[in-house]
Amino acid sequence: MTKLLEKLFWNKLVQHSLFWTLSFVVLLNMFAYSDDLAAVDFIYTFLFHLSLIIVVYLNIRLWIPIFLQRRSYLLYVIALSLTASIGVLFNNFTFNYLADIVFPGYYFIESYGFYDILKFVVVYLALSSLLKFSKSWFKQIETEQKLDKLAKEKQGAEMGALKSQINPHFLFNNLNNLYSLSLDNDKRAPGFILRISEMMRYLLYETNSNSVLLEKEIDHLDNFINLQKLKVEDQLEVKFEVIGNLDNIKVAPLLFLPLVENAFKHGVKVDHDIAFVKILMEVSEDIIAFNVENNKGEIDEMFKNENSGFGLDNLRKRLELSYPSKHQLKVMDGVNRFTVFMKLELS
């Protein structure tokens, strides 16, 4: 029912019919000789409307599209002035000549002078322009709302596609690693399974919204780091530090994981004295600064099957969608050291 009424409201024929019906009722009561309406009152009101109809449709069908919408303001004013004069002259013609032809049984005495009729014409020209602009304004708002909705739907679809790349990627790689540990009856397998379970629970139930609590994201990172420690044991030094108040701070999910994952891929398989992954997150009221640093070494056998194609490219796309113009991502590729710095503006 609501949609039907909305459709009727925007129907041009309905709009114009309502406008002229209201106009006819108002002028009929204005022109009536007495409280008891007679046929002559209806005829007089009808004849008076002929000139008004002409000036209104000249304005909205010709002058506004041709001059006003093209910002030819002077020409528009000239056109309106000529139209107003035409309206007054046609009103005089109507009652002096046309009325006798159309309604020969009635005799009308024009009771309004030139300036009185001009006032009516000017009012109708102004009213028609105002209604035309109002309609255009509402349509523009409606169009902008539709475009905004489409943009949000597109952004949601893109975000979902990028996140869907992460989950199968994570599951495939870690199941592969778990399979390797199981074949060797490795004692680390139970801890590995527990960490995977906690991480998958987070991926399945917490990351479907556009934002998550930062504390949960840090717990997810902590699980991932401990998972990597189970795999590499004492092959590298790992440091993860969080500074700042985390209360009620929300962020887009899974933005930090690609940087940490990348660090572990490259921070192993070298001498123990120089193998390291250092992760520092500094949190203020409206800024998160995240720094990941690792040595550059040969990728460990345990990581070689992992597809790094998603990595930084995926992260850059997600940052553009989640924090447009409110993020920084700097990559510093040194001789023996690889550092990535990411800053998010939360306000």
C-alpha positions, 0 to 999 in steps of 0.5 A: 500500500505504501509503495502504491501511494508513493508511486501515485505521488510521483506520477506526473498526471496525478501531481498536475491533476491535484495542483489544478483541482486545488487551484480551481477550488481556491479560485472558485470560492474567491470568484463566487458572487455568493455562498451558493455556487452557480454555474456561472461561477464554475464557467468564470473560474474555468475561463480564468484558468486558461491563461494561467495554464498557458503561463505555467506550462510555458514556464515549466516545459520551456523556460526552465529547461531551456534557460534556467537549468542552463543558467541563462538567468537573464534570458529566463527573466526576459522569457518570464516577463514576456510570458506574464504579459502574454498571460494577461493579454490572453486573459483579456482576450478570453473574457472579451472574445473567447467567452462569447464563442464558447459560452454564448448564453453567458455575458461576462464583465471582466472585473479585474484590471491589468495589474490585478490579473498580472498579480495572479499570473506572477503568483502562478509563475512563482508557484510553478517554479517553486514546485518544479525546483522542489520536485527536482530537489526530492528526485536528486535526494532520491537518486543520491540515496539510491547511489549511496545504497548501491555504493554501500552494497558494492563495498559490502560485496567487495569486503566480503570477497576480500575476507572470504579470501582470508578464511579458506587461505588460513584454514587450508594452510594450517590444516596442511601443517597439522597434517604434517605434525600428525604424521610425525606424532608430534607432541605439539599437535594438541596445542596446534588443534586448540589454537586453530579451533579458537581462531576458526571460531573467531573467523566464523562468528566474530568477523561478519560485521564491519567492526570488532572489538580491538581486544578480540582482534588482539586475542586472535593475533596472540593465538596466531603468534602462539600457533607459529611458535608451536611450529618454529619452536626456538628458531626465532625470537618473537616479541608482541607488545601492546601499549595503550587503553583498549576499552571499547575500541573497535576496528575492521577485522583481520587487518593486522593478521596479514602483516604478522603472517608475512613476518613469520614467513620471512623471519625464520630459517637463519641463524638463531641470533639474528632471527626475529619477529617484533610486533608493536601496537600503540593505541591512543584515543583515536589512533592505532599505530601497528609496526611489524619488523622481521629479519629477511631470511629464506622462507621456512619449509613449513611456510612454503606452501602458503600463498602470499598472493593475498598479503599486502594487496588484499590489505591495501584494498581492505584499508581503502574500503574500511578507512578511506583517507584515514590510514597509512601503510608504509613498507620498508624493505631493507637489506636484512630487515623488513618493516611494515608500519600501519596507522589507522585513524578511528575518528 
